[in-house]
Amino acid sequence: MRLTEFQELMHTEFGVARADALLADHVVPALGTTGAAAIDAGVDPRDVWRALCADFDVPRNRW
């Protein structure tokens, strides 16, 4: 998944301000770090997206 697609999904699902805050501040248990740090470390944005969706009970059909 491209980073631009990831950002679009985040902004659509959570809203711009909340998505940006979640990415920077929420430690994703499955990743052991924040979404932003995971992406910076080379984790595929798709994996970050799925982990955030699981944490925030996003319906599976939108993963």
C-alpha positions in Angstrom: 0.0 0.0 0.0 1.3 3.4 -0.9 1.6 6.0 1.9 -0.8 8.3 0.1 -3.5 5.6 0.0 -2.9 5.0 3.7 -3.3 8.6 4.5 -6.4 8.9 2.5 -7.9 5.8 4.3 -7.0 7.3 7.7 -8.4 10.7 6.9 -11.6 9.2 5.5 -12.2 6.8 8.4 -11.1 9.0 11.3 -11.1 12.6 10.1 -8.0 14.6 9.4 -7.2 15.8 12.9 -8.0 12.6 14.7 -6.2 10.4 12.1 -3.1 12.5 12.4 -3.2 12.4 16.2 -3.8 8.6 16.2 -0.9 8.0 13.9 1.5 10.1 16.0 0.3 9.3 19.6 -1.5 5.9 19.7 0.8 3.0 20.6 -0.5 0.1 18.6 -0.1 -3.0 20.8 0.3 -5.3 17.7 3.2 -3.2 16.5 4.7 -2.2 19.8 5.0 1.5 18.8 3.0 4.3 17.2 1.8 4.0 13.6 4.1 6.8 12.5 7.1 5.2 14.1 6.3 1.9 12.6 6.0 3.4 9.1 9.3 5.3 9.6 10.9 1.9 10.6 9.8 0.3 7.3 6.5 -1.4 8.3 4.1 -1.6 5.4 1.4 1.0 5.8 -1.2 -1.7 5.1 -0.1 -3.5 8.2 -0.3 -0.3 10.2 -3.8 0.3 8.7 -5.0 -3.1 9.7 -3.6 -2.8 13.2 -5.2 0.5 13.8 -8.5 -0.8 12.4 -8.4 -3.7 14.8 -7.7 -1.3 17.7 -10.5 1.0 16.9 -13.1 -1.6 15.9 -13.4 -0.5 12.3 -15.7 -2.9 10.4 -13.6 -5.5 8.6 -15.2 -4.7 5.2 -13.3 -1.3 5.4 -9.9 -2.8 6.1 
